């Protein structure tokens, strides 16, 4: 047991060595405690910084929106140019022309006939309709980006089963259509459109290109 000399008492050389060693040990312990506190503080700051950065960078996946629309017609093929009476505005099913439209973005002066793109819907494609009077050049550029960003069909490699065409007979600026499904919006929402496309890709009544 270490003896501590009373105040004022003269220390022997052995006691001085013991006292000096005790002070070194205590100083070393305090230095270790300070280092641990610093490292703990640094770790907490880094963890908080990563949490803040992650909260800004993480974007939860957008869920597909829209609602089901009653299926109409008998999926009959009718001659190109024939008048087809669709009950829904815009239609998402029904009789249609023999040939589907080519998958592409179509500018305002190249409106795809309804009977052609309804055929695309039957094949499990998505059709994005836009009103040229409510969708300016910036809006159209965003829709071109939607087409460019769409993933290809897993059944038909390299084929993006999406048609983007001008269309006037609807109440909103944008309508995203799949067979029996419709989602409408007043401005382009790229993530929302692509989520809809992904949710309905290749899910039409006929699996075809």
Secondary structure as UniProt FT lines:
FT   TURN            7..8
FT   HELIX           13..57
FT   STRAND          67..68
FT   STRAND          77..78
FT   TURN            80..81
FT   STRAND          96..97
FT   TURN            108..109
FT   HELIX           114..122
FT   TURN            123..124
FT   STRAND          126..130
FT   TURN            132..134
FT   HELIX           137..149
FT   TURN            157..158
FT   STRAND          162..166
FT   STRAND          174..178
FT   TURN            179..180
FT   STRAND          181..185
FT   HELIX           190..200
FT   TURN            201..202
//
